[in-house]
């Protein structure tokens, strides 16, 4: 599975959009981009995933560049409860479903 | 989404003893369960994958005789840390997939914090 690079931390203001970048320059054509988050001392939570088209659900939007070498997770209106570590994971959809977690981005939402 | 529970949520044990952690899928049949370990300020590290009725597959560097995994039913997997040592103190998290799950459907438990004294 391709390796991802994320900034170690970022702050954002409550009520504003939070844009979380992820670089995956070695991504293969059949690899999806997944985002999970982990609130302190809890298990990870699935957020969203995509292959090449932009995706949106009730939690977030995922913007994938045309060359697929990077993506951005957008939390449209960050709340204090969105403070968490956010993991960008790239993997082949049809493999053994194992998830390889990197260091992630620690997002702190401030009032 | 589906619910996965873990028991206990916290456990303290003495060095040299064994401790069992349970992972249950409460409202679906989990054909595959994963066990992760997370040390403070570090990311999750996959330890092993277990399929119901089969022996677990361990990741490189994980001692299968020390971390015993049993997945005897479609709703329960257990991780037993044998002869625990202080360096085994960690946050243990399980996740589960169902039989008809699509690619992203992997549900995580709340984790078990193990402290070995």
Interface residues (C-beta under 8 A of the other chain):
Chain A: X32 X34 X38 X41 X42 X43 X44 X45 X46 X49 X87 X93 X94 X96 X97 X98 X99 X100 X101 X102 X103 X104
Chain B: X1 X4 X32 X34 X36 X43 X44 X45 X46 X49 X91 X93 X95 X97 X103 X104 X105 X106 X107 X108 X109 X110 X111 X113
